Amino acid sequence: MTLRLDGSGPYDADVVVIGGGPAGMAAATRVRWVKGYHVLPGSVCIVESGSPGGLLRWGSCVLSGPGWASSGEKLFEQLSGDLRRFGIPVVADRAIAVHREGPLLVTELTGGRRLRSLAVIVAVGLRALANETEFYLRGVRITFKGYEHFPSLLRACAEDADGRGLVVVGNAKTSHLAALLQAHTAGAGPVRVLDDGELVAVIGDERVDAVEVRRGGVRERWPCGAVLMDYSAFEIAPDYRLGGLALRRDERGFLMADGFLRTSETGVFVAGDIAGRYAATLPALGDGVVAGLGAYAFAFERKLGVPPTLFAYAPTDEPLPAEPKDLPELPGVYLMKDAQGR
């Protein structure tokens, strides 16, 4: 069954997941698929501004070591297969704010839509994606492989640009590349660094012809032949733009959470790179599972007044009756407590 986000119910989904990368896809799946014999699955949707899959589209993913690796495309297909299997909708829009309205959390989107939920999982990654993954190795490259690789990476970018210009998308930390850019971009044409705005779109047919950027609320078109995404900079200082609730952040700008990935705001969880630990696929997937189960349990208790039985993950620490029950008696109308649990 596919969730219909038509606003006809008291809210749109039990859980809204912001971000459709590996962390967000894993989180949404675990809200819907809580392994057990007798469960009430939660309703969930994903909000994603770019192409679902996130950085999986950049190439290979080493999960725990060379003995367990996968192509990003293959892993994306496995994850998206679960989304299809469980009817999890992906809303193609960008979340701009999360705030409270009584007992609900409301996620506001750029198109004016408002998604109401009991819980929210923030899995936005290091920055919001545009369409740059569609041009990977067709004029778009990314900082990776280690610093000694950067000179050859920049020379490859210059060859891609072929005199038409190179745009480096980063932030204030991209200043660390200044000497490298000066030394290794001969033949690229003009080099421009986007360190105070955001990439809206890469423009071109077979290869990059230009980028559309937004600075200070104004859109601009920059002609170029190549784009370098400086993820080294974003791993130091993420491009976090979600307004509304003032989620607690560390000195670098990453979201802070406890061991169960609960943020400083009740009902809001975090998963993936924006949690500020090592930026890798397997931790992102694990975060998604933890945040997904936590958001599911939170929403369950808000609806029904009792916590769920998560047998395989968190056994009940009390004597069991002769005839145990996994599910509570379901009221005709779901209970829904406010943010203070009243």
N, C-alpha and C positions, 0 to 999 in steps of 0.2 A: 504494500500500500504506500502511495506517495503522499507526503504531507502537503496539504493545500494551505498556502499562506494568504488566505483571503480576508483575514481580520474578522471572521464570523464568530470566533470563540472569545473567551475571556482574555486570551493572549495567543500569540502566534506559534510559539514552540516552547517546550520546556527549557531548552538550551539553545542559545545562539552562539555559534563558533565564528569568530572573526579571523579569517585567514584560511586559505585553502591549500597550504603546503602540507608536507608530511605530518607535522604536528597537528594541524587542524583536521586533516582527513582521519588520522588515527583517533583523535578526540571524538569526532562526530560518530565514528563507527562504534566506539565503546559506549556512547550514550544509548545507541540503538541495540547493541548486542552485548548484553550483560550475561556472560556465560553462566548458565544455571538451568535447572530443570523447570522451575516455576518462577517466572519473572514478569514484571510489567515493563516493557521497553519504553524508554523516553522518546519524545519527539524532539527533533533537532534540525537545524539548517545551518549551512555554511555561507558566509558572506565573503566573496573574493573579487577583487577589483581587476586582477590580471588573469593569466591562464592558470587554471587549477593545476596543482602539482608543485608550484613554487620552484625552488632550485633543483628539484629532481630533473628538470629539463636541461640542466647544464651538462650532464654526462653520467659518469659512473658513480656509484655509491659504495664505499667500503663501510660495511656495517660494524663488524667487530675486528676484522683483520682480513688478510688476503684470502683466507679460506672461506670467508663469508662476504662476498661482494655481489653486487647486482648492478645492472644498468639502470640509470634513473628512469628511463622510459618503461622498462619492465616493472619496476617497483611502482611506478605511477599507475600502470594498468591494473596491478594487483589491488592497490588501494582504491582506485576509482571503481573497480569491480564490486567492492563492498558497498560503496555509496549507491551504486545501481541496485544491488541486491536488496538493500534495506530501504530503498526509496528516499534517500536523503537529498533534498534539493540544494542546489548551489545558486545563490542569488548573485548575479553579476553586477556588482556595485561596490562602492567603497564606503566603509563605515567611517564616520567622522566624529561621532561622540556616543558615549553611553551615560545615561543618567537614570535617576530613580523617579518612578511615579507610583506612590503608594507602595504596595508589596511587589511591584514589577520592576524589572530593568528594561529600559527602552534603548535600543540601538538605532541611531539615526544614520541614514545613508545620504550620499550626495544627491541622489535623485529625488529626495524629499520623503522617501518611504521611511516608516518607523516599524521596527520589529520588536514586539513585546515578549518578554520571556521571564522565567524564574531565575535562570542563571546565565552567565556569559563566560565564554572561554576566549581569552585574548591570545591568539596564535599568529600574530601579524608578521613574525620574522624580523629581520633587521631593517626592512623597508618595504613599502608597498610596491608591488610589481606593476609595470605597464605591459607592453607587449615585446620587451626586449628578448625574451627567451626564444621567440619565433625567428630571430635573426642571429642566433648563436652560430659563430664561425662563418657567418655571411656578412661580416663587418662588425659584429659585436663580440667582444672577448671579455674575460673576467680575471681579476687578480687571483691567482692560485698557484699551487705547486711549490711555494717557498720563494724567499726574496732573491736568491741567486738566479731564479728564472725570470725575474722582472725585466732585465735588459733585453732578452730575446723576445719576451712578450710584447714589449713596447716597439721593438723593431718590426714584429709581425703586425701590430696595429698600424704602424707607419706604412707598411707595404699595402695593407688593406685600404688605407686612406688614399694613397697614390696621388698626393698633392691636393686632394679635395677637402682636407681638414679632419682633425681628430677631436672628438668631444670626450672628456673624462668626467663621468658621473660619480660624484662622491660627496664629501662634506668638508668641514674645516680641517679634518685630519688628513685630507688629500694633500695638504702642504708637504707631507712627508715624501711625496713623489717628485718634488720640484727638481732636484738634481738629476734624477733619472729621466724625467721628461725632457729636460734640456739636452741631455747627452745622447738619447736613443730614439728621437723622433724625427730625424732628418728625412726629408722627402714627404712627410705627412701633410704638409701645408699648415695652415694656422691651427694651433692647439688651444682649445678653450676648456676651462675647468668649471663644471657646474657644482659649486660648493655651497650655494646659498639658496637652492630651490629644489625642484623635483622634476624628474623625467615624466612627461605625460605620454609620449608615444615615440617609437622609432618609425620613420617613414621611408618607404622604398618598395620596390617590387622584388627582384631577385636579391638585391643587396641594399645596403644602407645608402640613402640619399640625403637624409636630414633627420633632425630630432625636433620634437616639439617639447618645450620646457615651460615650467611655470615658475616665475620669480615675483615675489611680492604681490601675488594675486593676478599677475599679468602673464598671458601666454605669449611665447616667442617661438619663432622657427629658426633653427640654426642649421644651415647647410653643412654637410660633412660627408665623409666617405667611410668613417669608422667610429666606433664607440667603445670605450673601455669602462667597465663597471668596476669601481674601486671598492670591492667588498672588504678589503683590509681595513679601510676607513670605517665602514659600517660596523665591523666587528669590534671596533674600539668605541664608537659612539653611534648607536642606532638612530635611524630616522623615524622616531616615534611621534605620531601626530594625532593620536586619538584623544579627543577632548571630552568634556563632561566630568565624570568622576575623577578626582585627583588621586589616582593610584600611586602608591608609594614607589619611588624609584631610587636607585643608588646614584653615586656621584658620576657614573658614566652615562646614565640615562636608561639603564635596563630596569625592568619591573622586578620588584622584590616580592618574594613569596615564602611560605613555610615549606616544610618537607612534603606536604600534600598539594603544593602548588596553589594554595589559597592566597590571594592578594590581600592588601590592606582593606579592601571593600568586601563586605559579606556578599557571597553569591557570585563573586567574580574570580575566575581562575586564570592561570597563565600557562602556556605551553610553548616549547620550542626555543629558538634562538633569542627571542626577546627576554627570556629569563636570565640571560647574561652568563651562561656557562659555556662549555666548549661547543662551538658551532659544528655539529655533525648530525648526520641523518638518524643514527640509532638513538642518541639522546632525545632528539625531537620526537621520534615515534614513541619512546618510553614516556616522555612528558605528556604526549597526547593521551596515552592510556590512563595515566594517573589523573590528569585533569578531567578526562571524560568520565571516569568512574566517580570522581569527587562531585562533579556537576550533576551527574545522574542522582547520586545519593542525596545531594542538597535539594534538588527539585522534588524528588520523591517525598522527602519528609515535609517539605512545604505544602505539597498537595494533600497528603494523607495523614499528616500528624504523627507519623511514626517513621523511624529509619528503615531502609530496606534491608533485607537479609542478603548480604553479599558473601554467601557461603565460601566460595573458592578463594576469595581475596581477603576477607576479614571475618573469620568465624565469630559467632555470637558467644560471648564470654559469660554464660549463665547456664544453669541446669536446664536440660531440654525435657519437655513433657513427654508423656507416653506417645502422643500423636502430634509431632511437630507440624507447624504450618509455616510455609515460606512467605505467604502473602497475607496481608491484613484483610479484615472484612472491608469491602469497598463500599463507601457511602454512596447514596444516590447522587450527591453533588460533592465534588472534591473539596476538601478543606484547603485553605490557602492562608498561611500566616504572613504577617507583615515582616519587615526587615528586622525587627527586634524579637521575632519569634512569638508574637502575641496572636 
